[in-house]
Amino acid sequence: MKVTIEGTYTPSAMMGGDTMPKPGSLLLGAIIEGPDSNWFFKCTGPRKTMEAHRKEFDAMLDSIHAR
């Protein structure tokens, strides 16, 4: 299952660093079901950057073959 979410990303204070909200962000995510566990993938960044690399993200997901 693939998901795309667009909006304002607010980094967690638990991660340290900048916690300022970042409008115009895009999250690309996926869950791939495996035989004994699920694999979760998430990539977040500025919408323009994420759109420019969406094909590479999708190609990585397509290359995974759960056994």
CHARMM internal coordinates of N, CA and C (Angstrom, degrees):
IC EDIT
DIST 1 N 1 CA 1.4405
DIST 1 CA 1 C 1.5257
ANGL 1 N 1 CA 1 C 108.46
DIST 1 C 2 N 1.3283
ANGL 1 CA 1 C 2 N 116.55
DIHE 1 N 1 CA 1 C 2 N 131.35
DIST 2 N 2 CA 1.4586
ANGL 1 C 2 N 2 CA 121.79
DIHE 1 CA 1 C 2 N 2 CA 177.92
DIST 2 CA 2 C 1.5258
ANGL 2 N 2 CA 2 C 109.32
DIHE 1 C 2 N 2 CA 2 C -111.29
DIST 2 C 3 N 1.3375
ANGL 2 CA 2 C 3 N 115.65
DIHE 2 N 2 CA 2 C 3 N 146.13
DIST 3 N 3 CA 1.4633
ANGL 2 C 3 N 3 CA 120.85
DIHE 2 CA 2 C 3 N 3 CA 175.85
DIST 3 CA 3 C 1.5209
ANGL 3 N 3 CA 3 C 109.93
DIHE 2 C 3 N 3 CA 3 C -133.95
DIST 3 C 4 N 1.3350
ANGL 3 CA 3 C 4 N 115.11
DIHE 3 N 3 CA 3 C 4 N 150.80
DIST 4 N 4 CA 1.4621
ANGL 3 C 4 N 4 CA 122.88
DIHE 3 CA 3 C 4 N 4 CA 173.65
DIST 4 CA 4 C 1.5145
ANGL 4 N 4 CA 4 C 106.61
DIHE 3 C 4 N 4 CA 4 C -133.77
DIST 4 C 5 N 1.3284
ANGL 4 CA 4 C 5 N 116.15
DIHE 4 N 4 CA 4 C 5 N 126.35
DIST 5 N 5 CA 1.4643
ANGL 4 C 5 N 5 CA 120.87
DIHE 4 CA 4 C 5 N 5 CA -179.88
DIST 5 CA 5 C 1.5180
ANGL 5 N 5 CA 5 C 108.27
DIHE 4 C 5 N 5 CA 5 C -129.73
DIST 5 C 6 N 1.3277
ANGL 5 CA 5 C 6 N 115.56
DIHE 5 N 5 CA 5 C 6 N 130.82
DIST 6 N 6 CA 1.4612
ANGL 5 C 6 N 6 CA 121.30
DIHE 5 CA 5 C 6 N 6 CA -179.49
DIST 6 CA 6 C 1.5217
ANGL 6 N 6 CA 6 C 109.20
DIHE 5 C 6 N 6 CA 6 C -118.54
DIST 6 C 7 N 1.3420
ANGL 6 CA 6 C 7 N 116.00
DIHE 6 N 6 CA 6 C 7 N 140.04
DIST 7 N 7 CA 1.4623
ANGL 6 C 7 N 7 CA 119.46
DIHE 6 CA 6 C 7 N 7 CA 178.26
DIST 7 CA 7 C 1.5175
ANGL 7 N 7 CA 7 C 111.19
DIHE 6 C 7 N 7 CA 7 C 163.90
DIST 7 C 8 N 1.3277
ANGL 7 CA 7 C 8 N 115.52
DIHE 7 N 7 CA 7 C 8 N -148.68
DIST 8 N 8 CA 1.4620
ANGL 7 C 8 N 8 CA 121.88
DIHE 7 CA 7 C 8 N 8 CA -179.96
DIST 8 CA 8 C 1.5170
ANGL 8 N 8 CA 8 C 108.97
DIHE 7 C 8 N 8 CA 8 C -100.12
DIST 8 C 9 N 1.3115
ANGL 8 CA 8 C 9 N 116.62
DIHE 8 N 8 CA 8 C 9 N 122.27
DIST 9 N 9 CA 1.4659
ANGL 8 C 9 N 9 CA 122.62
DIHE 8 CA 8 C 9 N 9 CA 177.80
DIST 9 CA 9 C 1.5245
ANGL 9 N 9 CA 9 C 107.84
DIHE 8 C 9 N 9 CA 9 C -93.66
DIST 9 C 10 N 1.3235
ANGL 9 CA 9 C 10 N 115.90
DIHE 9 N 9 CA 9 C 10 N 129.02
DIST 10 N 10 CA 1.4663
ANGL 9 C 10 N 10 CA 121.59
DIHE 9 CA 9 C 10 N 10 CA 176.79
DIST 10 CA 10 C 1.5247
ANGL 10 N 10 CA 10 C 107.58
DIHE 9 C 10 N 10 CA 10 C -117.21
DIST 10 C 11 N 1.3347
ANGL 10 CA 10 C 11 N 117.87
DIHE 10 N 10 CA 10 C 11 N 106.65
DIST 11 N 11 CA 1.4632
ANGL 10 C 11 N 11 CA 120.80
DIHE 10 CA 10 C 11 N 11 CA -179.31
DIST 11 CA 11 C 1.5258
ANGL 11 N 11 CA 11 C 111.56
DIHE 10 C 11 N 11 CA 11 C -61.12
DIST 11 C 12 N 1.3092
ANGL 11 CA 11 C 12 N 115.82
DIHE 11 N 11 CA 11 C 12 N 147.47
DIST 12 N 12 CA 1.4585
ANGL 11 C 12 N 12 CA 122.16
DIHE 11 CA 11 C 12 N 12 CA 179.13
DIST 12 CA 12 C 1.5216
ANGL 12 N 12 CA 12 C 110.99
DIHE 11 C 12 N 12 CA 12 C -76.30
DIST 12 C 13 N 1.3162
ANGL 12 CA 12 C 13 N 116.57
DIHE 12 N 12 CA 12 C 13 N 139.54
DIST 13 N 13 CA 1.4650
ANGL 12 C 13 N 13 CA 121.13
DIHE 12 CA 12 C 13 N 13 CA 175.76
DIST 13 CA 13 C 1.5255
ANGL 13 N 13 CA 13 C 110.45
DIHE 12 C 13 N 13 CA 13 C -66.31
DIST 13 C 14 N 1.3172
ANGL 13 CA 13 C 14 N 117.63
DIHE 13 N 13 CA 13 C 14 N -22.46
DIST 14 N 14 CA 1.4701
ANGL 13 C 14 N 14 CA 121.52
DIHE 13 CA 13 C 14 N 14 CA 179.60
DIST 14 CA 14 C 1.5281
ANGL 14 N 14 CA 14 C 111.96
DIHE 13 C 14 N 14 CA 14 C -65.97
DIST 14 C 15 N 1.3195
ANGL 14 CA 14 C 15 N 116.53
DIHE 14 N 14 CA 14 C 15 N -25.46
DIST 15 N 15 CA 1.4617
ANGL 14 C 15 N 15 CA 120.31
DIHE 14 CA 14 C 15 N 15 CA -178.58
DIST 15 CA 15 C 1.5285
ANGL 15 N 15 CA 15 C 111.82
DIHE 14 C 15 N 15 CA 15 C -83.85
DIST 15 C 16 N 1.3436
ANGL 15 CA 15 C 16 N 116.77
DIHE 15 N 15 CA 15 C 16 N -10.03
DIST 16 N 16 CA 1.4573
ANGL 15 C 16 N 16 CA 119.99
DIHE 15 CA 15 C 16 N 16 CA -177.32
DIST 16 CA 16 C 1.5186
ANGL 16 N 16 CA 16 C 110.09
DIHE 15 C 16 N 16 CA 16 C 76.90
DIST 16 C 17 N 1.2875
ANGL 16 CA 16 C 17 N 116.75
DIHE 16 N 16 CA 16 C 17 N 173.26
DIST 17 N 17 CA 1.4585
ANGL 16 C 17 N 17 CA 120.82
DIHE 16 CA 16 C 17 N 17 CA 177.47
DIST 17 CA 17 C 1.5154
ANGL 17 N 17 CA 17 C 113.31
DIHE 16 C 17 N 17 CA 17 C 78.61
DIST 17 C 18 N 1.3069
ANGL 17 CA 17 C 18 N 115.86
DIHE 17 N 17 CA 17 C 18 N -158.06
DIST 18 N 18 CA 1.4613
ANGL 17 C 18 N 18 CA 124.50
DIHE 17 CA 17 C 18 N 18 CA -174.80
DIST 18 CA 18 C 1.5315
ANGL 18 N 18 CA 18 C 110.97
DIHE 17 C 18 N 18 CA 18 C -67.65
DIST 18 C 19 N 1.3269
ANGL 18 CA 18 C 19 N 117.32
DIHE 18 N 18 CA 18 C 19 N 125.76
DIST 19 N 19 CA 1.4637
ANGL 18 C 19 N 19 CA 121.23
DIHE 18 CA 18 C 19 N 19 CA 177.70
DIST 19 CA 19 C 1.5303
ANGL 19 N 19 CA 19 C 112.44
DIHE 18 C 19 N 19 CA 19 C -112.71
DIST 19 C 20 N 1.3230
ANGL 19 CA 19 C 20 N 116.60
DIHE 19 N 19 CA 19 C 20 N 14.10
DIST 20 N 20 CA 1.4687
ANGL 19 C 20 N 20 CA 120.15
DIHE 19 CA 19 C 20 N 20 CA 179.13
DIST 20 CA 20 C 1.5351
ANGL 20 N 20 CA 20 C 109.96
DIHE 19 C 20 N 20 CA 20 C -70.07
DIST 20 C 21 N 1.3432
ANGL 20 CA 20 C 21 N 117.49
DIHE 20 N 20 CA 20 C 21 N 136.71
DIST 21 N 21 CA 1.4634
ANGL 20 C 21 N 21 CA 120.73
DIHE 20 CA 20 C 21 N 21 CA 176.19
DIST 21 CA 21 C 1.5308
ANGL 21 N 21 CA 21 C 111.04
DIHE 20 C 21 N 21 CA 21 C -59.04
DIST 21 C 22 N 1.3171
ANGL 21 CA 21 C 22 N 115.88
DIHE 21 N 21 CA 21 C 22 N 143.24
DIST 22 N 22 CA 1.4550
ANGL 21 C 22 N 22 CA 121.73
DIHE 21 CA 21 C 22 N 22 CA -177.81
DIST 22 CA 22 C 1.5293
ANGL 22 N 22 CA 22 C 109.62
DIHE 21 C 22 N 22 CA 22 C -121.88
DIST 22 C 23 N 1.3529
ANGL 22 CA 22 C 23 N 116.59
DIHE 22 N 22 CA 22 C 23 N 92.49
DIST 23 N 23 CA 1.4706
ANGL 22 C 23 N 23 CA 119.26
DIHE 22 CA 22 C 23 N 23 CA 178.45
DIST 23 CA 23 C 1.5282
ANGL 23 N 23 CA 23 C 110.52
DIHE 22 C 23 N 23 CA 23 C -66.61
DIST 23 C 24 N 1.3271
ANGL 23 CA 23 C 24 N 115.86
DIHE 23 N 23 CA 23 C 24 N 157.86
DIST 24 N 24 CA 1.4700
ANGL 23 C 24 N 24 CA 120.30
DIHE 23 CA 23 C 24 N 24 CA 178.46
DIST 24 CA 24 C 1.5171
ANGL 24 N 24 CA 24 C 112.73
DIHE 23 C 24 N 24 CA 24 C 76.67
DIST 24 C 25 N 1.3360
ANGL 24 CA 24 C 25 N 116.69
DIHE 24 N 24 CA 24 C 25 N 27.22
DIST 25 N 25 CA 1.4687
ANGL 24 C 25 N 25 CA 121.06
DIHE 24 CA 24 C 25 N 25 CA 179.97
DIST 25 CA 25 C 1.5213
ANGL 25 N 25 CA 25 C 110.41
DIHE 24 C 25 N 25 CA 25 C -94.08
DIST 25 C 26 N 1.3243
ANGL 25 CA 25 C 26 N 115.16
DIHE 25 N 25 CA 25 C 26 N 158.40
DIST 26 N 26 CA 1.4576
ANGL 25 C 26 N 26 CA 121.26
DIHE 25 CA 25 C 26 N 26 CA 178.52
DIST 26 CA 26 C 1.5213
ANGL 26 N 26 CA 26 C 108.03
DIHE 25 C 26 N 26 CA 26 C -136.52
DIST 26 C 27 N 1.3311
ANGL 26 CA 26 C 27 N 116.02
DIHE 26 N 26 CA 26 C 27 N 134.86
DIST 27 N 27 CA 1.4573
ANGL 26 C 27 N 27 CA 122.04
DIHE 26 CA 26 C 27 N 27 CA 176.28
DIST 27 CA 27 C 1.5189
ANGL 27 N 27 CA 27 C 108.24
DIHE 26 C 27 N 27 CA 27 C -112.24
DIST 27 C 28 N 1.3176
ANGL 27 CA 27 C 28 N 116.16
DIHE 27 N 27 CA 27 C 28 N 128.43
DIST 28 N 28 CA 1.4577
ANGL 27 C 28 N 28 CA 122.33
DIHE 27 CA 27 C 28 N 28 CA 171.41
DIST 28 CA 28 C 1.5192
ANGL 28 N 28 CA 28 C 105.76
DIHE 27 C 28 N 28 CA 28 C -108.59
DIST 28 C 29 N 1.3098
ANGL 28 CA 28 C 29 N 117.28
DIHE 28 N 28 CA 28 C 29 N 128.30
DIST 29 N 29 CA 1.4562
ANGL 28 C 29 N 29 CA 119.80
DIHE 28 CA 28 C 29 N 29 CA -177.93
DIST 29 CA 29 C 1.5076
ANGL 29 N 29 CA 29 C 111.10
DIHE 28 C 29 N 29 CA 29 C -141.94
DIST 29 C 30 N 1.3380
ANGL 29 CA 29 C 30 N 114.76
DIHE 29 N 29 CA 29 C 30 N 163.15
DIST 30 N 30 CA 1.4592
ANGL 29 C 30 N 30 CA 120.09
DIHE 29 CA 29 C 30 N 30 CA 178.22
DIST 30 CA 30 C 1.5212
ANGL 30 N 30 CA 30 C 109.88
DIHE 29 C 30 N 30 CA 30 C -160.14
DIST 30 C 31 N 1.3194
ANGL 30 CA 30 C 31 N 114.37
DIHE 30 N 30 CA 30 C 31 N 152.39
DIST 31 N 31 CA 1.4621
ANGL 30 C 31 N 31 CA 122.22
DIHE 30 CA 30 C 31 N 31 CA 170.64
DIST 31 CA 31 C 1.5193
ANGL 31 N 31 CA 31 C 106.39
DIHE 30 C 31 N 31 CA 31 C -123.61
DIST 31 C 32 N 1.3124
ANGL 31 CA 31 C 32 N 116.00
DIHE 31 N 31 CA 31 C 32 N 126.42
DIST 32 N 32 CA 1.4594
ANGL 31 C 32 N 32 CA 121.31
DIHE 31 CA 31 C 32 N 32 CA 177.41
DIST 32 CA 32 C 1.5181
ANGL 32 N 32 CA 32 C 107.51
DIHE 31 C 32 N 32 CA 32 C -114.49
DIST 32 C 33 N 1.3277
ANGL 32 CA 32 C 33 N 115.56
DIHE 32 N 32 CA 32 C 33 N 122.81
DIST 33 N 33 CA 1.4560
ANGL 32 C 33 N 33 CA 120.64
DIHE 32 CA 32 C 33 N 33 CA -178.97
DIST 33 CA 33 C 1.5189
ANGL 33 N 33 CA 33 C 109.93
DIHE 32 C 33 N 33 CA 33 C -79.12
DIST 33 C 34 N 1.3364
ANGL 33 CA 33 C 34 N 115.31
DIHE 33 N 33 CA 33 C 34 N 128.22
DIST 34 N 34 CA 1.4498
ANGL 33 C 34 N 34 CA 121.48
DIHE 33 CA 33 C 34 N 34 CA 175.94
DIST 34 CA 34 C 1.5144
ANGL 34 N 34 CA 34 C 109.80
DIHE 33 C 34 N 34 CA 34 C -108.88
DIST 34 C 35 N 1.3223
ANGL 34 CA 34 C 35 N 117.33
DIHE 34 N 34 CA 34 C 35 N 174.58
DIST 35 N 35 CA 1.4629
ANGL 34 C 35 N 35 CA 120.18
DIHE 34 CA 34 C 35 N 35 CA -177.45
DIST 35 CA 35 C 1.5286
ANGL 35 N 35 CA 35 C 113.48
DIHE 34 C 35 N 35 CA 35 C -66.86
DIST 35 C 36 N 1.3304
ANGL 35 CA 35 C 36 N 117.79
DIHE 35 N 35 CA 35 C 36 N -29.14
DIST 36 N 36 CA 1.4677
ANGL 35 C 36 N 36 CA 119.39
DIHE 35 CA 35 C 36 N 36 CA -178.42
DIST 36 CA 36 C 1.5242
ANGL 36 N 36 CA 36 C 113.67
DIHE 35 C 36 N 36 CA 36 C -129.98
DIST 36 C 37 N 1.3362
ANGL 36 CA 36 C 37 N 117.69
DIHE 36 N 36 CA 36 C 37 N -0.50
DIST 37 N 37 CA 1.4607
ANGL 36 C 37 N 37 CA 121.56
DIHE 36 CA 36 C 37 N 37 CA 176.04
DIST 37 CA 37 C 1.5186
ANGL 37 N 37 CA 37 C 109.00
DIHE 36 C 37 N 37 CA 37 C -166.26
DIST 37 C 38 N 1.3283
ANGL 37 CA 37 C 38 N 115.39
DIHE 37 N 37 CA 37 C 38 N 165.87
DIST 38 N 38 CA 1.4629
ANGL 37 C 38 N 38 CA 121.00
DIHE 37 CA 37 C 38 N 38 CA 177.55
DIST 38 CA 38 C 1.5181
ANGL 38 N 38 CA 38 C 109.55
DIHE 37 C 38 N 38 CA 38 C -102.66
DIST 38 C 39 N 1.3138
ANGL 38 CA 38 C 39 N 117.07
DIHE 38 N 38 CA 38 C 39 N 147.74
DIST 39 N 39 CA 1.4591
ANGL 38 C 39 N 39 CA 122.89
DIHE 38 CA 38 C 39 N 39 CA 177.54
DIST 39 CA 39 C 1.5206
ANGL 39 N 39 CA 39 C 107.69
DIHE 38 C 39 N 39 CA 39 C -109.02
DIST 39 C 40 N 1.3466
ANGL 39 CA 39 C 40 N 115.88
DIHE 39 N 39 CA 39 C 40 N 133.22
DIST 40 N 40 CA 1.4575
ANGL 39 C 40 N 40 CA 122.24
DIHE 39 CA 39 C 40 N 40 CA -177.63
DIST 40 CA 40 C 1.5302
ANGL 40 N 40 CA 40 C 109.31
DIHE 39 C 40 N 40 CA 40 C -114.39
DIST 40 C 41 N 1.3279
ANGL 40 CA 40 C 41 N 116.55
DIHE 40 N 40 CA 40 C 41 N 133.04
DIST 41 N 41 CA 1.4547
ANGL 40 C 41 N 41 CA 122.44
DIHE 40 CA 40 C 41 N 41 CA 179.39
DIST 41 CA 41 C 1.5250
ANGL 41 N 41 CA 41 C 108.35
DIHE 40 C 41 N 41 CA 41 C -127.87
DIST 41 C 42 N 1.3380
ANGL 41 CA 41 C 42 N 116.18
DIHE 41 N 41 CA 41 C 42 N 136.94
DIST 42 N 42 CA 1.4643
ANGL 41 C 42 N 42 CA 120.44
DIHE 41 CA 41 C 42 N 42 CA 179.75
DIST 42 CA 42 C 1.5167
ANGL 42 N 42 CA 42 C 107.99
DIHE 41 C 42 N 42 CA 42 C -148.11
DIST 42 C 43 N 1.3133
ANGL 42 CA 42 C 43 N 115.87
DIHE 42 N 42 CA 42 C 43 N 135.18
DIST 43 N 43 CA 1.4562
ANGL 42 C 43 N 43 CA 121.94
DIHE 42 CA 42 C 43 N 43 CA 176.91
DIST 43 CA 43 C 1.5217
ANGL 43 N 43 CA 43 C 107.49
DIHE 42 C 43 N 43 CA 43 C -138.33
DIST 43 C 44 N 1.3381
ANGL 43 CA 43 C 44 N 116.95
DIHE 43 N 43 CA 43 C 44 N 125.26
DIST 44 N 44 CA 1.4559
ANGL 43 C 44 N 44 CA 122.01
DIHE 43 CA 43 C 44 N 44 CA -175.66
DIST 44 CA 44 C 1.5166
ANGL 44 N 44 CA 44 C 110.04
DIHE 43 C 44 N 44 CA 44 C -126.99
DIST 44 C 45 N 1.3243
ANGL 44 CA 44 C 45 N 116.89
DIHE 44 N 44 CA 44 C 45 N 139.71
DIST 45 N 45 CA 1.4586
ANGL 44 C 45 N 45 CA 120.58
DIHE 44 CA 44 C 45 N 45 CA 177.34
DIST 45 CA 45 C 1.5142
ANGL 45 N 45 CA 45 C 110.39
DIHE 44 C 45 N 45 CA 45 C -175.74
DIST 45 C 46 N 1.3290
ANGL 45 CA 45 C 46 N 116.02
DIHE 45 N 45 CA 45 C 46 N -173.68
DIST 46 N 46 CA 1.4711
ANGL 45 C 46 N 46 CA 119.68
DIHE 45 CA 45 C 46 N 46 CA 176.78
DIST 46 CA 46 C 1.5358
ANGL 46 N 46 CA 46 C 109.73
DIHE 45 C 46 N 46 CA 46 C -59.15
DIST 46 C 47 N 1.3215
ANGL 46 CA 46 C 47 N 116.82
DIHE 46 N 46 CA 46 C 47 N 140.12
DIST 47 N 47 CA 1.4607
ANGL 46 C 47 N 47 CA 121.84
DIHE 46 CA 46 C 47 N 47 CA -176.53
DIST 47 CA 47 C 1.5243
ANGL 47 N 47 CA 47 C 112.65
DIHE 46 C 47 N 47 CA 47 C -51.36
DIST 47 C 48 N 1.3253
ANGL 47 CA 47 C 48 N 117.17
DIHE 47 N 47 CA 47 C 48 N -45.43
DIST 48 N 48 CA 1.4695
ANGL 47 C 48 N 48 CA 121.17
DIHE 47 CA 47 C 48 N 48 CA -178.16
DIST 48 CA 48 C 1.5330
ANGL 48 N 48 CA 48 C 111.03
DIHE 47 C 48 N 48 CA 48 C -60.66
DIST 48 C 49 N 1.3105
ANGL 48 CA 48 C 49 N 116.97
DIHE 48 N 48 CA 48 C 49 N -42.48
DIST 49 N 49 CA 1.4735
ANGL 48 C 49 N 49 CA 121.58
DIHE 48 CA 48 C 49 N 49 CA -179.95
DIST 49 CA 49 C 1.5240
ANGL 49 N 49 CA 49 C 110.66
DIHE 48 C 49 N 49 CA 49 C -67.87
DIST 49 C 50 N 1.3299
ANGL 49 CA 49 C 50 N 116.60
DIHE 49 N 49 CA 49 C 50 N -44.81
DIST 50 N 50 CA 1.4637
ANGL 49 C 50 N 50 CA 120.21
DIHE 49 CA 49 C 50 N 50 CA -177.90
DIST 50 CA 50 C 1.5204
ANGL 50 N 50 CA 50 C 111.36
DIHE 49 C 50 N 50 CA 50 C -66.34
DIST 50 C 51 N 1.3295
ANGL 50 CA 50 C 51 N 117.12
DIHE 50 N 50 CA 50 C 51 N -39.45
DIST 51 N 51 CA 1.4674
ANGL 50 C 51 N 51 CA 119.88
DIHE 50 CA 50 C 51 N 51 CA 177.59
DIST 51 CA 51 C 1.5310
ANGL 51 N 51 CA 51 C 110.77
DIHE 50 C 51 N 51 CA 51 C -63.92
DIST 51 C 52 N 1.3309
ANGL 51 CA 51 C 52 N 116.62
DIHE 51 N 51 CA 51 C 52 N -37.01
DIST 52 N 52 CA 1.4620
ANGL 51 C 52 N 52 CA 120.71
DIHE 51 CA 51 C 52 N 52 CA 179.80
DIST 52 CA 52 C 1.5246
ANGL 52 N 52 CA 52 C 111.90
DIHE 51 C 52 N 52 CA 52 C -66.03
DIST 52 C 53 N 1.3372
ANGL 52 CA 52 C 53 N 117.87
DIHE 52 N 52 CA 52 C 53 N -23.56
DIST 53 N 53 CA 1.4695
ANGL 52 C 53 N 53 CA 121.63
DIHE 52 CA 52 C 53 N 53 CA -176.74
DIST 53 CA 53 C 1.5309
ANGL 53 N 53 CA 53 C 113.26
DIHE 52 C 53 N 53 CA 53 C -115.23
DIST 53 C 54 N 1.3162
ANGL 53 CA 53 C 54 N 116.64
DIHE 53 N 53 CA 53 C 54 N 11.45
DIST 54 N 54 CA 1.4717
ANGL 53 C 54 N 54 CA 119.57
DIHE 53 CA 53 C 54 N 54 CA -179.27
DIST 54 CA 54 C 1.5277
ANGL 54 N 54 CA 54 C 111.85
DIHE 53 C 54 N 54 CA 54 C -60.46
DIST 54 C 55 N 1.3320
ANGL 54 CA 54 C 55 N 117.75
DIHE 54 N 54 CA 54 C 55 N -40.46
DIST 55 N 55 CA 1.4696
ANGL 54 C 55 N 55 CA 120.25
DIHE 54 CA 54 C 55 N 55 CA -179.53
DIST 55 CA 55 C 1.5261
ANGL 55 N 55 CA 55 C 111.36
DIHE 54 C 55 N 55 CA 55 C -60.59
DIST 55 C 56 N 1.3407
ANGL 55 CA 55 C 56 N 116.54
DIHE 55 N 55 CA 55 C 56 N -40.36
DIST 56 N 56 CA 1.4628
ANGL 55 C 56 N 56 CA 120.13
DIHE 55 CA 55 C 56 N 56 CA 179.25
DIST 56 CA 56 C 1.5318
ANGL 56 N 56 CA 56 C 110.73
DIHE 55 C 56 N 56 CA 56 C -66.82
DIST 56 C 57 N 1.3357
ANGL 56 CA 56 C 57 N 117.13
DIHE 56 N 56 CA 56 C 57 N -40.13
DIST 57 N 57 CA 1.4657
ANGL 56 C 57 N 57 CA 121.12
DIHE 56 CA 56 C 57 N 57 CA 177.74
DIST 57 CA 57 C 1.5242
ANGL 57 N 57 CA 57 C 109.76
DIHE 56 C 57 N 57 CA 57 C -61.62
DIST 57 C 58 N 1.3254
ANGL 57 CA 57 C 58 N 116.92
DIHE 57 N 57 CA 57 C 58 N -47.57
DIST 58 N 58 CA 1.4607
ANGL 57 C 58 N 58 CA 121.04
DIHE 57 CA 57 C 58 N 58 CA 179.39
DIST 58 CA 58 C 1.5299
ANGL 58 N 58 CA 58 C 111.45
DIHE 57 C 58 N 58 CA 58 C -63.72
DIST 58 C 59 N 1.3284
ANGL 58 CA 58 C 59 N 117.65
DIHE 58 N 58 CA 58 C 59 N -38.44
DIST 59 N 59 CA 1.4710
ANGL 58 C 59 N 59 CA 121.04
DIHE 58 CA 58 C 59 N 59 CA 178.68
DIST 59 CA 59 C 1.5252
ANGL 59 N 59 CA 59 C 110.41
DIHE 58 C 59 N 59 CA 59 C -64.29
DIST 59 C 60 N 1.3361
ANGL 59 CA 59 C 60 N 117.00
DIHE 59 N 59 CA 59 C 60 N -40.25
DIST 60 N 60 CA 1.4699
ANGL 59 C 60 N 60 CA 119.77
DIHE 59 CA 59 C 60 N 60 CA 177.10
DIST 60 CA 60 C 1.5175
ANGL 60 N 60 CA 60 C 109.95
DIHE 59 C 60 N 60 CA 60 C -60.71
DIST 60 C 61 N 1.3392
ANGL 60 CA 60 C 61 N 116.76
DIHE 60 N 60 CA 60 C 61 N -46.08
DIST 61 N 61 CA 1.4679
ANGL 60 C 61 N 61 CA 119.83
DIHE 60 CA 60 C 61 N 61 CA 179.66
DIST 61 CA 61 C 1.5172
ANGL 61 N 61 CA 61 C 111.65
DIHE 60 C 61 N 61 CA 61 C -61.91
DIST 61 C 62 N 1.3276
ANGL 61 CA 61 C 62 N 116.27
DIHE 61 N 61 CA 61 C 62 N -42.18
DIST 62 N 62 CA 1.4673
ANGL 61 C 62 N 62 CA 120.98
DIHE 61 CA 61 C 62 N 62 CA -179.13
DIST 62 CA 62 C 1.5237
ANGL 62 N 62 CA 62 C 111.70
DIHE 61 C 62 N 62 CA 62 C -66.47
DIST 62 C 63 N 1.3220
ANGL 62 CA 62 C 63 N 117.93
DIHE 62 N 62 CA 62 C 63 N -21.77
DIST 63 N 63 CA 1.4652
ANGL 62 C 63 N 63 CA 120.58
DIHE 62 CA 62 C 63 N 63 CA -177.91
DIST 63 CA 63 C 1.5244
ANGL 63 N 63 CA 63 C 112.46
DIHE 62 C 63 N 63 CA 63 C -82.02
DIST 63 C 64 N 1.3249
ANGL 63 CA 63 C 64 N 117.37
DIHE 63 N 63 CA 63 C 64 N -10.16
DIST 64 N 64 CA 1.4660
ANGL 63 C 64 N 64 CA 121.06
DIHE 63 CA 63 C 64 N 64 CA -177.23
DIST 64 CA 64 C 1.5203
ANGL 64 N 64 CA 64 C 109.20
DIHE 63 C 64 N 64 CA 64 C -85.94
DIST 64 C 65 N 1.3128
ANGL 64 CA 64 C 65 N 115.41
DIHE 64 N 64 CA 64 C 65 N 128.14
DIST 65 N 65 CA 1.4729
ANGL 64 C 65 N 65 CA 121.38
DIHE 64 CA 64 C 65 N 65 CA 179.57
DIST 65 CA 65 C 1.5205
ANGL 65 N 65 CA 65 C 107.63
DIHE 64 C 65 N 65 CA 65 C -122.81
DIST 65 C 66 N 1.3281
ANGL 65 CA 65 C 66 N 116.45
DIHE 65 N 65 CA 65 C 66 N 101.23
DIST 66 N 66 CA 1.4692
ANGL 65 C 66 N 66 CA 120.75
DIHE 65 CA 65 C 66 N 66 CA 178.77
DIST 66 CA 66 C 1.5211
ANGL 66 N 66 CA 66 C 108.65
DIHE 65 C 66 N 66 CA 66 C -68.69
DIST 66 C 67 N 1.2937
ANGL 66 CA 66 C 67 N 115.84
DIHE 66 N 66 CA 66 C 67 N 135.50
DIST 67 N 67 CA 1.4728
ANGL 66 C 67 N 67 CA 120.11
DIHE 66 CA 66 C 67 N 67 CA -179.05
DIST 67 CA 67 C 1.5008
ANGL 67 N 67 CA 67 C 110.95
DIHE 66 C 67 N 67 CA 67 C -108.48
END
COOR INIT
IC SEED 1 N 1 CA 1 C
IC BUILD
